[in-house]
Amino acid sequence: MPSVTKAIALLRKYRRQHPGEKPANIWRQVYLEAIPNYVGMNPVEQEHARQVLRPRVRWRLRERRRRA
């Protein structure tokens, strides 16, 4: 899924740029850029998109570590 790949890249980028930032604030930035049409969604759709993206990112990162 392209948004998962993009979210992982953005997460790494923002963590490097803002090392002391709270994870919630970093994720907020990631959602805006990684989820297509995020701003145009209603709050329920935004919440659903967040609830889908975050576990997928975690799973992908966990799998990468496991295979390494």
N, C-alpha and C positions, 0 to 999 in steps of 0.2 A: 504494500500500500504506500503510495508516494508521500502521503501526509505523515506517515510514521517515520519514514526516512528523513523527511524535512524537519520534523519535530526533534529527532535525535540530534541532527546537526545544529539546529538552533539552540537546543538545550546546552550542548557543549559550548557553543559560542558565547551565550549569555553567562554561563557559569564562569568562563574564563574572564570575560569583560567585567563582571560584577561579582567577585568572589565572596563578598560579605552580605550579599542580597539574600532575602528570605526566599526559599523555594517557591512559595505561592506567587510572589511577584515575578519570578522568572517564568513560571508556567503561564502566567497571564500574558506575557509577551509572546511566548511560544504559540499559545492558542490563536492569537490574533494573526500570526503569519502562517501557521501550518494548516489551519482548518479553512478550506475554501469558503468564501462568503460568510465568515463567522460574524462579522458586524451586521450583516443583513438578516441574520437568523433571529427568531424571537427567543426569549430567555429559556424556554423549555428545550428548544432545539439546541441552543448553545450548551446547556447542561448535559444533554445527551451526547453531543459531540465530544465534550470534555471527558465524560465517563467512558467513552469508547477509546479515545486516543491515549489517555494516560496508561491504562493497563497494557495496551498493545506496545507502547514504548518500553515499559518495564519488562515485558515478556521478551522483546527483541534484544534488549541489553543483557538480560539474564542468559539468554541462549548464546549470545556472543561470548560471554565469559565462560560458559560451560564448555563450549567447543574449543576454546583457546588452550 
